[in-house]
Amino acid sequence: MKVLAARRRDAEDIRFLVDHLKLHNADAVVALCAQVFPEEPVPDRARMISERSGAGRLGRGRSYDGGHD
């Protein structure tokens, strides 16, 4: 829900979630949102805020690829 809202004030919460879920890039964040909220369109700004919140960083063991563990 934080990513779908994509508000600047949510950036710290999104950063925490990205790290906690080990999301490896913005595509993984958007894919997870689409999976969890299939009826909600994922706005373009969601990708931007995801990248700014750290999902675009390389390394650090990011492993989520949109599938199930």
ABEGO torsion letter per residue (X at the ends): XAAAAGBAAAAAAAAAAAAAAGBABAAAAAAAAAAABAABBBBAAAAAAAAAAGAABBEGGBABAGBBX
